[in-house]
Amino acid sequence: MIHLCLARLGWSPEALWRATPREVALALGPPPGTGPAGPLGRERLGELMRRFPD
């Protein structure tokens, strides 16, 4: 995590040690593969409509 904050975010060591765990988590964002899936395509919409017809 230290490497990510220093290299990816460009934080100074002082900024890193002053940051709260919540601030670090917000700055780094969600782990890869857990964020939004992107726009809903026609194929996926059709699949969802078949699975959940109500």
MMTF fields as JSON, N, C-alpha, C and O atoms, coordinates in Angstrom:
{
  "mmtfVersion": "1.0.0",
  "mmtfProducer": "UNKNOWN",
  "numBonds": 215,
  "numAtoms": 216,
  "numGroups": 54,
  "numChains": 1,
  "numModels": 1,
  "chainsPerModel": [1],
  "groupsPerChain": [54],
  "chainIdList": ["A"],
  "bondAtomList": [4, 2, 8, 6, 12, 10, 16, 14, 20, 18, 24, 22, 28, 26, 32, 30, 36, 34, 40, 38, 44, 42, 48, 46, 52, 50, 56, 54, 60, 58, 64, 62, 68, 66, 72, 70, 76, 74, 80, 78, 84, 82, 88, 86, 92, 90, 96, 94, 100, 98, 104, 102, 108, 106, 112, 110, 116, 114, 120, 118, 124, 122, 128, 126, 132, 130, 136, 134, 140, 138, 144, 142, 148, 146, 152, 150, 156, 154, 160, 158, 164, 162, 168, 166, 172, 170, 176, 174, 180, 178, 184, 182, 188, 186, 192, 190, 196, 194, 200, 198, 204, 202, 208, 206, 212, 210],
  "bondOrderList": [1, 1, 1, 1, 1, 1, 1, 1, 1, 1, 1, 1, 1, 1, 1, 1, 1, 1, 1, 1, 1, 1, 1, 1, 1, 1, 1, 1, 1, 1, 1, 1, 1, 1, 1, 1, 1, 1, 1, 1, 1, 1, 1, 1, 1, 1, 1, 1, 1, 1, 1, 1, 1],
  "groupList": [{"groupName": "MET", "atomNameList": ["N", "CA", "C", "O"], "elementList": ["N", "C", "C", "O"], "formalChargeList": [0, 0, 0, 0], "bondAtomList": [1, 0, 2, 1, 3, 2], "bondOrderList": [1, 1, 2], "singleLetterCode": "M", "chemCompType": "L-PEPTIDE LINKING"}, {"groupName": "ILE", "atomNameList": ["N", "CA", "C", "O"], "elementList": ["N", "C", "C", "O"], "formalChargeList": [0, 0, 0, 0], "bondAtomList": [1, 0, 2, 1, 3, 2], "bondOrderList": [1, 1, 2], "singleLetterCode": "I", "chemCompType": "L-PEPTIDE LINKING"}, {"groupName": "HIS", "atomNameList": ["N", "CA", "C", "O"], "elementList": ["N", "C", "C", "O"], "formalChargeList": [0, 0, 0, 0], "bondAtomList": [1, 0, 2, 1, 3, 2], "bondOrderList": [1, 1, 2], "singleLetterCode": "H", "chemCompType": "L-PEPTIDE LINKING"}, {"groupName": "LEU", "atomNameList": ["N", "CA", "C", "O"], "elementList": ["N", "C", "C", "O"], "formalChargeList": [0, 0, 0, 0], "bondAtomList": [1, 0, 2, 1, 3, 2], "bondOrderList": [1, 1, 2], "singleLetterCode": "L", "chemCompType": "L-PEPTIDE LINKING"}, {"groupName": "CYS", "atomNameList": ["N", "CA", "C", "O"], "elementList": ["N", "C", "C", "O"], "formalChargeList": [0, 0, 0, 0], "bondAtomList": [1, 0, 2, 1, 3, 2], "bondOrderList": [1, 1, 2], "singleLetterCode": "C", "chemCompType": "L-PEPTIDE LINKING"}, {"groupName": "ALA", "atomNameList": ["N", "CA", "C", "O"], "elementList": ["N", "C", "C", "O"], "formalChargeList": [0, 0, 0, 0], "bondAtomList": [1, 0, 2, 1, 3, 2], "bondOrderList": [1, 1, 2], "singleLetterCode": "A", "chemCompType": "L-PEPTIDE LINKING"}, {"groupName": "ARG", "atomNameList": ["N", "CA", "C", "O"], "elementList": ["N", "C", "C", "O"], "formalChargeList": [0, 0, 0, 0], "bondAtomList": [1, 0, 2, 1, 3, 2], "bondOrderList": [1, 1, 2], "singleLetterCode": "R", "chemCompType": "L-PEPTIDE LINKING"}, {"groupName": "GLY", "atomNameList": ["N", "CA", "C", "O"], "elementList": ["N", "C", "C", "O"], "formalChargeList": [0, 0, 0, 0], "bondAtomList": [1, 0, 2, 1, 3, 2], "bondOrderList": [1, 1, 2], "singleLetterCode": "G", "chemCompType": "PEPTIDE LINKING"}, {"groupName": "TRP", "atomNameList": ["N", "CA", "C", "O"], "elementList": ["N", "C", "C", "O"], "formalChargeList": [0, 0, 0, 0], "bondAtomList": [1, 0, 2, 1, 3, 2], "bondOrderList": [1, 1, 2], "singleLetterCode": "W", "chemCompType": "L-PEPTIDE LINKING"}, {"groupName": "SER", "atomNameList": ["N", "CA", "C", "O"], "elementList": ["N", "C", "C", "O"], "formalChargeList": [0, 0, 0, 0], "bondAtomList": [1, 0, 2, 1, 3, 2], "bondOrderList": [1, 1, 2], "singleLetterCode": "S", "chemCompType": "L-PEPTIDE LINKING"}, {"groupName": "PRO", "atomNameList": ["N", "CA", "C", "O"], "elementList": ["N", "C", "C", "O"], "formalChargeList": [0, 0, 0, 0], "bondAtomList": [1, 0, 2, 1, 3, 2], "bondOrderList": [1, 1, 2], "singleLetterCode": "P", "chemCompType": "L-PEPTIDE LINKING"}, {"groupName": "GLU", "atomNameList": ["N", "CA", "C", "O"], "elementList": ["N", "C", "C", "O"], "formalChargeList": [0, 0, 0, 0], "bondAtomList": [1, 0, 2, 1, 3, 2], "bondOrderList": [1, 1, 2], "singleLetterCode": "E", "chemCompType": "L-PEPTIDE LINKING"}, {"groupName": "THR", "atomNameList": ["N", "CA", "C", "O"], "elementList": ["N", "C", "C", "O"], "formalChargeList": [0, 0, 0, 0], "bondAtomList": [1, 0, 2, 1, 3, 2], "bondOrderList": [1, 1, 2], "singleLetterCode": "T", "chemCompType": "L-PEPTIDE LINKING"}, {"groupName": "VAL", "atomNameList": ["N", "CA", "C", "O"], "elementList": ["N", "C", "C", "O"], "formalChargeList": [0, 0, 0, 0], "bondAtomList": [1, 0, 2, 1, 3, 2], "bondOrderList": [1, 1, 2], "singleLetterCode": "V", "chemCompType": "L-PEPTIDE LINKING"}, {"groupName": "PHE", "atomNameList": ["N", "CA", "C", "O"], "elementList": ["N", "C", "C", "O"], "formalChargeList": [0, 0, 0, 0], "bondAtomList": [1, 0, 2, 1, 3, 2], "bondOrderList": [1, 1, 2], "singleLetterCode": "F", "chemCompType": "L-PEPTIDE LINKING"}, {"groupName": "ASP", "atomNameList": ["N", "CA", "C", "O"], "elementList": ["N", "C", "C", "O"], "formalChargeList": [0, 0, 0, 0], "bondAtomList": [1, 0, 2, 1, 3, 2], "bondOrderList": [1, 1, 2], "singleLetterCode": "D", "chemCompType": "L-PEPTIDE LINKING"}],
  "groupTypeList": [0, 1, 2, 3, 4, 3, 5, 6, 3, 7, 8, 9, 10, 11, 5, 3, 8, 6, 5, 12, 10, 6, 11, 13, 5, 3, 5, 3, 7, 10, 10, 10, 7, 12, 7, 10, 5, 7, 10, 3, 7, 6, 11, 6, 3, 7, 11, 3, 0, 6, 6, 14, 10, 15],
  "groupIdList": [1, 2, 3, 4, 5, 6, 7, 8, 9, 10, 11, 12, 13, 14, 15, 16, 17, 18, 19, 20, 21, 22, 23, 24, 25, 26, 27, 28, 29, 30, 31, 32, 33, 34, 35, 36, 37, 38, 39, 40, 41, 42, 43, 44, 45, 46, 47, 48, 49, 50, 51, 52, 53, 54],
  "secStructList": [7, 2, 2, 0, 0, 0, 0, 0, 1, 7, 7, 7, 2, 2, 2, 2, 2, 2, 1, 7, 2, 2, 2, 2, 2, 2, 2, 2, 7, 1, 7, 6, 6, 1, 1, 7, 7, 7, 1, 7, 7, 2, 2, 2, 2, 2, 2, 2, 2, 2, 2, 7, 7, 7],
  "xCoordList": [0.817, 0.0, 0.874, 0.54, 1.97, 2.862, 3.357, 3.38, 3.753, 4.236, 3.154, 3.445, 1.917, 0.827, 0.622, 0.444, 0.645, 0.441, 1.581, 1.355, 2.791, 3.94, 4.089, 4.321, 3.958, 4.202, 2.971, 3.057, 1.84, 0.651, -0.013, -0.445, -0.095, -0.752, 0.215, -0.203, 1.499, 2.495, 2.548, 3.003, 2.081, 2.083, 3.5, 4.334, 3.752, 5.018, 4.885, 3.768, 6.002, 5.902, 5.121, 4.361, 5.315, 4.593, 3.081, 2.316, 2.65, 1.212, 0.656, -0.456, 1.434, 0.986, 0.772, -0.261, 1.726, 1.62, 0.58, 0.109, 0.216, -0.833, -2.232, -3.213, -2.331, -3.632, -4.243, -3.544, -5.555, -6.272, -6.477, -6.39, -6.744, -7.022, -8.172, -8.131, -9.179, -10.305, -9.863, -10.299, -9.011, -8.515, -7.687, -7.792, -6.871, -6.069, -6.983, -6.774, -7.99, -8.918, -9.66, -9.819, -10.113, -10.825, -9.903, -10.318, -8.67, -7.725, -7.357, -7.202, -7.216, -6.831, -8.0, -7.791, -9.218, -10.382, -10.636, -9.915, -11.675, -12.02, -10.965, -10.28, -10.822, -9.889, -10.28, -11.462, -9.318, -9.636, -10.685, -10.625, -11.634, -12.677, -13.868, -14.812, -13.851, -14.98, -15.748, -16.742, -15.302, -15.962, -17.158, -17.559, -17.727, -18.868, -18.519, -17.384, -19.482, -19.26, -19.283, -18.973, -19.632, -19.721, -21.143, -22.061, -21.334, -22.688, -23.312, -22.629, -24.608, -25.356, -25.619, -26.271, -25.108, -25.299, -26.628, -27.293, -26.998, -28.268, -28.343, -29.377, -27.24, -27.217, -27.423, -28.213, -26.711, -26.842, -28.235, -28.793, -28.799, -30.149, -31.15, -32.029, -31.025, -31.912, -31.801, -32.804, -30.588, -30.361, -31.034, -31.688, -30.874, -31.5, -33.026, -33.705, -33.563, -35.021, -35.576, -36.677, -34.817, -35.261, -35.195, -36.08, -34.161, -34.011, -34.987, -35.429, -35.314, -36.189, -37.318, -37.289, -38.311, -39.344, -40.319, -41.075, -40.322, -41.288, -40.874, -41.552],
  "yCoordList": [-1.173, 0.0, 1.254, 2.25, 1.202, 2.356, 2.665, 3.823, 1.624, 1.831, 2.462, 3.369, 1.999, 2.56, 4.038, 4.839, 4.395, 5.796, 6.68, 7.79, 6.185, 6.983, 7.023, 8.089, 5.875, 5.806, 6.187, 7.042, 5.564, 5.79, 7.132, 7.828, 7.491, 8.745, 9.924, 11.081, 9.623, 10.686, 11.42, 12.561, 10.762, 11.385, 11.425, 10.577, 12.411, 12.454, 11.524, 11.214, 11.076, 10.239, 10.941, 10.304, 12.247, 12.993, 12.932, 12.722, 13.114, 13.058, 11.67, 11.531, 10.646, 9.277, 9.041, 8.502, 9.434, 9.16, 10.033, 9.688, 11.153, 12.006, 11.532, 11.874, 10.759, 10.315, 9.25, 8.41, 9.313, 8.277, 7.07, 7.212, 5.896, 4.732, 4.992, 4.531, 5.717, 6.031, 6.913, 6.698, 7.893, 8.767, 7.976, 8.197, 7.062, 6.221, 5.361, 5.261, 4.742, 3.889, 4.689, 4.222, 5.88, 6.708, 7.145, 7.177, 7.478, 7.923, 6.795, 7.026, 5.579, 4.448, 3.919, 3.326, 4.121, 3.637, 2.164, 1.524, 1.627, 0.224, -0.719, -0.358, -1.911, -2.891, -3.246, -3.201, -3.596, -3.957, -5.06, -6.034, -4.897, -5.896, -5.735, -6.52, -4.726, -4.546, -3.26, -2.98, -2.486, -1.223, -1.423, -2.555, -0.326, -0.421, -1.228, -1.195, -1.934, -2.803, -2.039, -2.614, -0.789, -0.006, 0.018, -0.448, 0.56, 0.667, -0.699, -1.664, -0.754, -1.989, -2.144, -1.297, -3.23, -3.479, -4.16, -4.662, -4.17, -4.763, -6.248, -6.737, -6.954, -8.394, -8.679, -9.547, -7.948, -8.142, -7.745, -8.402, -6.689, -6.272, -7.367, -7.678, -7.955, -9.048, -10.236, -10.847, -10.555, -11.666, -11.394, -12.274, -10.2, -9.846, -9.853, -10.268, -9.404, -9.394, -10.816, -11.071, -11.74, -13.144, -13.767, -14.531, -13.441, -14.014, -13.422, -14.105, -12.165, -11.458, -10.767, -9.548, -11.528, -10.981, -10.01, -9.337, -9.922, -9.026, -7.606, -6.681],
  "zCoordList": [0.0, 0.0, 0.0, -0.641, 0.706, 0.738, -0.665, -1.083, -1.391, -2.758, -3.629, -4.409, -3.508, -4.309, -4.015, -4.933, -2.763, -2.396, -2.889, -3.371, -2.767, -3.179, -4.694, -5.264, -5.352, -6.792, -7.616, -8.498, -7.336, -8.16, -7.866, -8.785, -6.597, -6.236, -6.193, -6.231, -6.115, -6.068, -4.735, -4.664, -3.682, -2.361, -1.807, -2.125, -0.987, -0.253, 0.95, 1.366, 1.512, 2.715, 3.834, 4.563, 3.96, 5.001, 4.767, 5.709, 3.521, 3.215, 3.504, 4.015, 3.174, 3.429, 4.922, 5.32, 5.742, 7.174, 7.863, 8.947, 7.257, 7.829, 7.429, 8.09, 6.368, 5.862, 6.769, 7.336, 6.887, 7.636, 6.723, 5.503, 7.273, 6.423, 5.442, 4.301, 5.879, 4.993, 3.826, 2.695, 4.083, 3.017, 2.008, 0.802, 2.502, 1.602, 0.739, -0.47, 1.34, 0.588, -0.473, -1.6, -0.129, -1.104, -2.241, -3.4, -1.916, -2.938, -3.897, -5.096, -3.377, -4.225, -5.041, -6.099, -4.572, -5.301, -5.041, -4.276, -5.691, -5.458, -6.035, -6.993, -5.473, -6.032, -7.466, -7.807, -8.304, -9.685, -9.747, -8.997, -10.64, -10.827, -9.913, -9.994, -9.035, -8.129, -8.398, -7.728, -9.359, -9.667, -10.579, -10.847, -11.055, -11.965, -13.213, -13.689, -13.723, -14.878, -16.191, -17.234, -16.171, -17.392, -17.908, -17.232, -19.109, -19.644, -19.893, -20.237, -19.714, -19.928, -21.422, -22.034, -22.009, -23.432, -23.72, -22.814, -24.977, -25.409, -25.057, -24.601, -25.272, -24.994, -23.503, -23.133, -22.664, -21.214, -20.733, -19.854, -21.293, -20.928, -21.273, -20.469, -22.466, -22.86, -21.923, -21.557, -21.542, -20.612, -19.266, -18.707, -18.759, -17.484, -17.585, -16.645, -18.703, -18.885, -18.934, -18.446, -19.52, -19.552, -18.156, -17.77, -17.418, -16.075, -15.066, -14.142, -15.247, -14.296, -15.062, -15.23, -15.529, -16.413, -15.749, -16.45, -14.458, -13.828, -14.07, -13.623]
}
